[in-house]
Amino acid sequence: MSKYWSELIRWLAPYVPGEQPKDRKYVKLNTNENPYPPSPAVLEVIRKHTGQDLRLYPDPNGDILKTAISDYFQVGKDNVFVGNGSDEVLAFAFLAFFKQAKPLLYPDITYSFFPVYSNFFGIEAATVPLNSDFQIDLADYPTDNGGIIFPNPNAPTGRLLHLEPIEALLQRNNASVVLVDEAYIDFGGASCIPLINQYPNLLVTQTLSKSRSLAGLRIGYAIGPAELIEGLERAKNCFNSYTLDRLALVAGTAAMYDRDYFENTCRAIMATREWVVRELEQLDFEVVPSAANFIFIRHRNCQAEELFSELRQRGVLVRYFKLPRIDNYLRVTIGTDGEMQELIRQLQVILSVH
Amino acid sequence: MSKYWSELIRWLAPYVPGEQPKDRKYVKLNTNENPYPPSPAVLEVIRKHTGQDLRLYPDPNGDILKTAISDYFQVGKDNVFVGNGSDEVLAFAFLAFFKQAKPLLYPDITYSFFPVYSNFFGIEAATVPLNSDFQIDLADYPTDNGGIIFPNPNAPTGRLLHLEPIEALLQRNNASVVLVDEAYIDFGGASCIPLINQYPNLLVTQTLSKSRSLAGLRIGYAIGPAELIEGLERAKNCFNSYTLDRLALVAGTAAMYDRDYFENTCRAIMATREWVVRELEQLDFEVVPSAANFIFIRHRNCQAEELFSELRQRGVLVRYFKLPRIDNYLRVTIGTDGEMQELIRQLQVILSVH
């Protein structure tokens, strides 16, 4: 604590990302990265643009990437906002839409950056409990709110909501923004994006970090009605004119246009998820139904924290959250078949001596 | 205006960066980019890291880049903060240090992002006029403040402050943070960085966008006492865990280590500046003394706004700010010798028919 710190930062609890270890080589299943490399077209376009133009500022509007995203989703370019990872996009959305007199609502178990943003920006927030199956029940959300945000599929549970309950929420909740964070939607869910033309308060965020294998380049976006996009642009232009660098812009563009590669890698991850779930169930794990590139699991006999440590010692990193309701669960990213076989093998050893 | 916008963003006047035109090829002297390409070592390291690891998140702490910067300046690694351009670093500093009961002070003519941040973050601010020679007179700054920020050299004037008045300010102003934005310090000024060990309230920001030819990659940093750096980390970790992508981290690192290339390009730009100033004076321009990679000029007879338009039509882009006290000045980036010859040639034509 320093006497020079503003009141604002004195009492913060910053977000803690999953570790990026450097001490040894791990089977890294802790931060929901894609086990497959980016599309070859992405690597090619980065190499092509690695030249003297890096001395020039990027396009502050990120036009080429907005065009690629609007082409992909068949929406207008003024329906697209791009940012330095979807975390930055979410931060701008909190400032632009959720700083209201009424409280923002989100699930009690969800992406742990939501309470961090709320504290940081002085936004009053209230949580709505997931049901006992870790499902979001949108019928539980009162309309007397300053905004609603939830991931779909939810994190860290992986559970998916179908479009019907989301549309029912939008029909009754039209006085505040509903933000659906679809970071993991490409692994088995249906996106809300087709609904943006009907609901002026619907904003959807997605990221290239997961399904497009580009966590290393920090590219996220929001899709929504033009007025909401304009709100995000206003916030961004009061913070940083050029949030996406030249290489990220061309790389993201190439990734959006390589639809085949994207679909193939998503399919591969979903196929791996299916057999891993069966294997884990045979090892006496309960697996929350997942539509994400991770699964949320609990063993019937063995404590999650202990499993986490044992796996770590054996070179397998997963994520453990010491939080109410979920402190006996592990979140496990879906890696390659080989990585998941290694996970299963190590779990078999750990559980056999337990 | 949308009913879904928060009060905060309704009344903002966002920052407007210099244009990045796409309509035709310009001699681009409007955004203080470096006319020389990045170091060959930078391009090489980017190509080397353009591979499958882009699927993985970057190091959230940016360790390699912090090490390179701390090596360069011979400061501790805990004296270094890195961000997505110095604009982002400044934004975090406003939140971490300047959100105070007393007003933040900055010059009346300065980097126009300062009032934007102040409005955006609800920070009370007051301006202190430059003297009639466009000099910052730090003796004019009262100590009853919530922080002091100024660029050195100042923008858009290019005027440099020497270390003595800055140190005199630090000696009498110890209750609030003094932030010196040294975006342009490498073109002829002396940095305050050696003072950070003596003054616990001194923070210095710099950028790789100008003197290291990397505007396209968005890399900035702050150097200061460890407690102030920790304040910035707290703010950043409530906003975005990974602000610098993998390629920016390795590129910035290589740029910091290639000291010869950096010194040579800075020297070349300063040499160009000297002869351009003489040429402009012969064309009846007044040139504010500059220690930056740009000059701030006024013609004795011809209006700046008119010159700006005429130059633009003739393919030369400079910057014009329609603001009190400086609305008859042009800010002109120092380009290559060839680009500056073209500027002079076009000015000769414009002025001859005027």
Boltz contact constraints between the chains, C-beta under 6 A:
constraints:
  - contact:
      token1: [A, 2]
      token2: [B, 227]
      max_distance: 6.0
  - contact:
      token1: [A, 4]
      token2: [B, 97]
      max_distance: 6.0
  - contact:
      token1: [A, 4]
      token2: [B, 177]
      max_distance: 6.0
  - contact:
      token1: [A, 4]
      token2: [B, 201]
      max_distance: 6.0
  - contact:
      token1: [A, 5]
      token2: [B, 231]
      max_distance: 6.0
  - contact:
      token1: [A, 6]
      token2: [B, 96]
      max_distance: 6.0
  - contact:
      token1: [A, 6]
      token2: [B, 99]
      max_distance: 6.0
  - contact:
      token1: [A, 8]
      token2: [B, 99]
      max_distance: 6.0
  - contact:
      token1: [A, 9]
      token2: [B, 96]
      max_distance: 6.0
  - contact:
      token1: [A, 9]
      token2: [B, 231]
      max_distance: 6.0
  - contact:
      token1: [A, 9]
      token2: [B, 234]
      max_distance: 6.0
  - contact:
      token1: [A, 9]
      token2: [B, 235]
      max_distance: 6.0
  - contact:
      token1: [A, 12]
      token2: [B, 234]
      max_distance: 6.0
  - contact:
      token1: [A, 12]
      token2: [B, 238]
      max_distance: 6.0
  - contact:
      token1: [A, 14]
      token2: [B, 234]
      max_distance: 6.0
  - contact:
      token1: [A, 14]
      token2: [B, 237]
      max_distance: 6.0
  - contact:
      token1: [A, 14]
      token2: [B, 238]
      max_distance: 6.0
  - contact:
      token1: [A, 15]
      token2: [B, 237]
      max_distance: 6.0
  - contact:
      token1: [A, 17]
      token2: [B, 60]
      max_distance: 6.0
  - contact:
      token1: [A, 17]
      token2: [B, 241]
      max_distance: 6.0
  - contact:
      token1: [A, 20]
      token2: [B, 59]
      max_distance: 6.0
  - contact:
      token1: [A, 31]
      token2: [B, 57]
      max_distance: 6.0
  - contact:
      token1: [A, 33]
      token2: [B, 55]
      max_distance: 6.0
  - contact:
      token1: [A, 33]
      token2: [B, 56]
      max_distance: 6.0
  - contact:
      token1: [A, 34]
      token2: [B, 55]
      max_distance: 6.0
  - contact:
      token1: [A, 37]
      token2: [B, 52]
      max_distance: 6.0
  - contact:
      token1: [A, 37]
      token2: [B, 55]
      max_distance: 6.0
  - contact:
      token1: [A, 38]
      token2: [B, 54]
      max_distance: 6.0
  - contact:
      token1: [A, 43]
      token2: [B, 50]
      max_distance: 6.0
  - contact:
      token1: [A, 46]
      token2: [B, 50]
      max_distance: 6.0
  - contact:
      token1: [A, 47]
      token2: [B, 47]
      max_distance: 6.0
  - contact:
      token1: [A, 47]
      token2: [B, 50]
      max_distance: 6.0
  - contact:
      token1: [A, 50]
      token2: [B, 43]
      max_distance: 6.0
  - contact:
      token1: [A, 50]
      token2: [B, 46]
      max_distance: 6.0
  - contact:
      token1: [A, 50]
      token2: [B, 47]
      max_distance: 6.0
  - contact:
      token1: [A, 52]
      token2: [B, 37]
      max_distance: 6.0
  - contact:
      token1: [A, 54]
      token2: [B, 38]
      max_distance: 6.0
  - contact:
      token1: [A, 54]
      token2: [B, 214]
      max_distance: 6.0
  - contact:
      token1: [A, 54]
      token2: [B, 216]
      max_distance: 6.0
  - contact:
      token1: [A, 54]
      token2: [B, 217]
      max_distance: 6.0
  - contact:
      token1: [A, 55]
      token2: [B, 33]
      max_distance: 6.0
  - contact:
      token1: [A, 55]
      token2: [B, 34]
      max_distance: 6.0
  - contact:
      token1: [A, 55]
      token2: [B, 37]
      max_distance: 6.0
  - contact:
      token1: [A, 55]
      token2: [B, 213]
      max_distance: 6.0
  - contact:
      token1: [A, 56]
      token2: [B, 33]
      max_distance: 6.0
  - contact:
      token1: [A, 56]
      token2: [B, 215]
      max_distance: 6.0
  - contact:
      token1: [A, 56]
      token2: [B, 216]
      max_distance: 6.0
  - contact:
      token1: [A, 57]
      token2: [B, 31]
      max_distance: 6.0
  - contact:
      token1: [A, 57]
      token2: [B, 215]
      max_distance: 6.0
  - contact:
      token1: [A, 58]
      token2: [B, 216]
      max_distance: 6.0
  - contact:
      token1: [A, 59]
      token2: [B, 20]
      max_distance: 6.0
  - contact:
      token1: [A, 60]
      token2: [B, 17]
      max_distance: 6.0
  - contact:
      token1: [A, 84]
      token2: [B, 84]
      max_distance: 6.0
  - contact:
      token1: [A, 87]
      token2: [B, 240]
      max_distance: 6.0
  - contact:
      token1: [A, 88]
      token2: [B, 240]
      max_distance: 6.0
  - contact:
      token1: [A, 91]
      token2: [B, 239]
      max_distance: 6.0
  - contact:
      token1: [A, 96]
      token2: [B, 6]
      max_distance: 6.0
  - contact:
      token1: [A, 96]
      token2: [B, 9]
      max_distance: 6.0
  - contact:
      token1: [A, 97]
      token2: [B, 4]
      max_distance: 6.0
  - contact:
      token1: [A, 99]
      token2: [B, 6]
      max_distance: 6.0
  - contact:
      token1: [A, 99]
      token2: [B, 8]
      max_distance: 6.0
  - contact:
      token1: [A, 116]
      token2: [B, 238]
      max_distance: 6.0
  - contact:
      token1: [A, 120]
      token2: [B, 238]
      max_distance: 6.0
  - contact:
      token1: [A, 177]
      token2: [B, 4]
      max_distance: 6.0
  - contact:
      token1: [A, 201]
      token2: [B, 4]
      max_distance: 6.0
  - contact:
      token1: [A, 213]
      token2: [B, 55]
      max_distance: 6.0
  - contact:
      token1: [A, 214]
      token2: [B, 54]
      max_distance: 6.0
  - contact:
      token1: [A, 215]
      token2: [B, 56]
      max_distance: 6.0
  - contact:
      token1: [A, 215]
      token2: [B, 57]
      max_distance: 6.0
  - contact:
      token1: [A, 216]
      token2: [B, 54]
      max_distance: 6.0
  - contact:
      token1: [A, 216]
      token2: [B, 56]
      max_distance: 6.0
  - contact:
      token1: [A, 216]
      token2: [B, 58]
      max_distance: 6.0
  - contact:
      token1: [A, 216]
      token2: [B, 246]
      max_distance: 6.0
  - contact:
      token1: [A, 217]
      token2: [B, 54]
      max_distance: 6.0
  - contact:
      token1: [A, 217]
      token2: [B, 245]
      max_distance: 6.0
  - contact:
      token1: [A, 218]
      token2: [B, 242]
      max_distance: 6.0
  - contact:
      token1: [A, 218]
      token2: [B, 245]
      max_distance: 6.0
  - contact:
      token1: [A, 227]
      token2: [B, 2]
      max_distance: 6.0
  - contact:
      token1: [A, 231]
      token2: [B, 5]
      max_distance: 6.0
  - contact:
      token1: [A, 231]
      token2: [B, 9]
      max_distance: 6.0
  - contact:
      token1: [A, 234]
      token2: [B, 9]
      max_distance: 6.0
  - contact:
      token1: [A, 234]
      token2: [B, 12]
      max_distance: 6.0
  - contact:
      token1: [A, 234]
      token2: [B, 14]
      max_distance: 6.0
  - contact:
      token1: [A, 235]
      token2: [B, 9]
      max_distance: 6.0
  - contact:
      token1: [A, 237]
      token2: [B, 14]
      max_distance: 6.0
  - contact:
      token1: [A, 237]
      token2: [B, 15]
      max_distance: 6.0
  - contact:
      token1: [A, 238]
      token2: [B, 12]
      max_distance: 6.0
  - contact:
      token1: [A, 238]
      token2: [B, 14]
      max_distance: 6.0
  - contact:
      token1: [A, 238]
      token2: [B, 116]
      max_distance: 6.0
  - contact:
      token1: [A, 238]
      token2: [B, 120]
      max_distance: 6.0
  - contact:
      token1: [A, 239]
      token2: [B, 91]
      max_distance: 6.0
  - contact:
      token1: [A, 240]
      token2: [B, 87]
      max_distance: 6.0
  - contact:
      token1: [A, 240]
      token2: [B, 88]
      max_distance: 6.0
  - contact:
      token1: [A, 241]
      token2: [B, 17]
      max_distance: 6.0
  - contact:
      token1: [A, 242]
      token2: [B, 218]
      max_distance: 6.0
  - contact:
      token1: [A, 245]
      token2: [B, 217]
      max_distance: 6.0
  - contact:
      token1: [A, 245]
      token2: [B, 218]
      max_distance: 6.0
  - contact:
      token1: [A, 246]
      token2: [B, 216]
      max_distance: 6.0
  - contact:
      token1: [A, 247]
      token2: [B, 247]
      max_distance: 6.0
